[in-house]
Amino acid sequence: SGALAAVPLLEKSQTVAVIGAGPIGMEAIDFLVKMKKTGHVFESLENLLPKYFDKEMVADVQKSLEKQAVIFHFEETVLGIEETANGIVLETSEQKISCDSGIFALNLHPQLAYLDKKIQRNLDQTIAVDAYLQTSVPNVFAIGDCISVMNEPVA
């Protein structure tokens, strides 16, 4: 598969950029830690797994990963990537960083610009719904990729 074809490139790399700190990004980070690589993780929101956990819940995981050469860049959007003779240069909203290679670990973002402005959205631009999948407009419901996953607390 395409992922297996990337392994030789990652093996030759010392620093790897991971764009996105959601579930896909966390799998990539775990893979890089096992390979003893330095990882630069870029996440436009404020913490790891931002759709699922708040900052305090993932603080210990973050600290553990930082001890294993993972460098986090939260609330930092990647604006462009330039290929160079030595790898790539990522230009973010804050800086430019050179890495040997990169992994895109981005989630789907629905294109919802056509929606009525009365329909509230979450920070990630998915549609805000209640426990019954109703939007902020009565009798209008949303499902699928255009809503965020709802996690119920376990008692």
Secondary structure, DSSP 8 states (H G I E B T S, - for coil): -HHHHHHHHHHH-SEEEEE--SHHHHHHHHHHHHTT-EEEEEESSSSSSTTT--HHHHHHHHHHHHTTTEEEEET--EEEEEEETTEEEEEESS-EEEESEEEE--------TTS-TTS-B-TTS-B---TT-B-SSTT-B--GGGB--------
